[in-house]
């Protein structure tokens, strides 16, 4: 499970925007070595989903009376899922902001 790195995503977006403004085509070698932006975004969304599912499973187990799951574990799982989701929303907002900025750029 990978962590969401907002700064890395924003840096990659700025690099791509600069390259697009300069008319530099993306290199195939760079794409083969590093995962693309879309793939990184998909992995991040998947990791947030996994955290939410783990939180749901822990909650259900605690509610069913599983002695191996404590209230602290349930609260920690819920908090992790909440923080990951809020981070994902922040990234989404930044992406929309960047898209609007690129859209308003005069060519």
C-alpha positions as CSV (number, residue, x, y, z in Angstrom):
1,X,0.0,0.0,0.0
2,X,1.5,3.3,-1.0
3,X,1.2,6.7,0.7
4,X,-0.3,9.6,-1.2
5,X,2.5,12.2,-1.8
6,X,0.8,15.4,-2.7
7,X,4.0,17.3,-3.2
8,X,5.3,14.7,-5.7
9,X,2.0,14.8,-7.6
10,X,2.1,18.6,-7.8
11,X,5.7,18.6,-8.8
12,X,5.0,16.2,-11.6
13,X,2.0,18.3,-12.7
14,X,4.1,21.5,-12.9
15,X,6.8,19.6,-14.8
16,X,4.3,18.3,-17.3
17,X,2.7,21.8,-17.7
18,X,6.1,23.4,-18.3
19,X,7.0,20.7,-20.9
20,X,3.6,21.2,-22.6
21,X,4.1,25.0,-22.8
22,X,7.5,24.5,-24.3
23,X,6.2,22.0,-26.8
24,X,8.5,19.2,-25.6
25,X,7.1,15.7,-26.4
26,X,7.1,13.2,-23.5
27,X,9.9,10.6,-23.8
28,X,9.0,7.0,-23.9
29,X,12.0,6.0,-21.8
30,X,10.8,8.2,-18.9
31,X,7.3,6.6,-19.1
32,X,8.8,3.1,-19.0
33,X,10.9,3.8,-15.9
34,X,8.4,5.7,-13.8
35,X,4.7,5.1,-13.6
36,X,2.5,7.6,-15.3
37,X,0.5,10.2,-13.6
38,X,-2.8,8.4,-14.2
39,X,-1.3,5.1,-12.7
40,X,0.0,7.0,-9.6
41,X,-3.4,8.5,-9.1
42,X,-5.2,5.2,-9.5
43,X,-2.8,3.6,-7.0
44,X,-3.5,6.4,-4.5
45,X,-7.3,6.0,-4.9
46,X,-7.0,2.3,-4.5
47,X,-4.9,2.7,-1.3
48,X,-7.6,5.1,0.1
49,X,-10.2,2.5,-0.7
50,X,-8.2,-0.2,1.0
51,X,-8.0,1.9,4.2
52,X,-11.7,2.6,4.1
53,X,-12.5,-1.1,3.7
54,X,-10.1,-2.0,6.5
55,X,-11.8,0.5,8.7
56,X,-15.2,-1.0,7.8
57,X,-14.0,-4.5,8.5
58,X,-12.6,-3.5,11.9
59,X,-15.8,-1.7,12.8
60,X,-17.9,-4.7,11.9
61,X,-15.6,-7.1,13.8
62,X,-15.8,-4.9,16.9
63,X,-19.6,-4.6,16.7
64,X,-19.9,-8.4,16.3
65,X,-17.9,-8.8,19.6
66,X,-14.6,-10.0,18.2
67,X,-12.2,-10.1,21.2
68,X,-9.2,-9.6,18.9
69,X,-10.3,-6.2,17.9
70,X,-10.1,-3.3,20.4
71,X,-11.9,0.0,20.3
72,X,-8.5,1.7,19.9
73,X,-7.8,-0.3,16.7
74,X,-11.1,0.6,15.3
75,X,-10.7,4.3,16.0
76,X,-7.1,4.2,14.6
77,X,-8.4,2.6,11.4
78,X,-11.2,5.1,11.0
79,X,-8.8,8.0,11.6
80,X,-6.3,6.7,9.0
81,X,-9.1,6.3,6.5
82,X,-10.4,9.8,7.2
83,X,-7.0,11.4,6.8
84,X,-6.3,9.5,3.6
85,X,-9.7,10.6,2.2
86,X,-9.2,14.2,3.1
87,X,-5.8,14.1,1.5
88,X,-7.3,12.6,-1.7
89,X,-9.9,15.5,-1.7
90,X,-7.1,18.0,-1.4
91,X,-5.3,16.5,-4.3
92,X,-8.5,16.5,-6.3
93,X,-9.0,20.1,-5.6
94,X,-5.5,21.0,-6.6
95,X,-5.9,19.0,-9.8
96,X,-9.1,20.8,-10.7
97,X,-7.4,24.1,-9.9
98,X,-4.4,23.2,-12.1
99,X,-6.8,22.1,-14.9
100,X,-8.7,25.3,-14.8
101,X,-5.4,27.3,-14.9
102,X,-4.2,25.3,-17.9
103,X,-7.6,25.7,-19.6
104,X,-7.4,29.5,-19.1
105,X,-3.8,29.7,-20.5
106,X,-3.7,31.6,-23.8
107,X,-1.9,29.9,-26.6
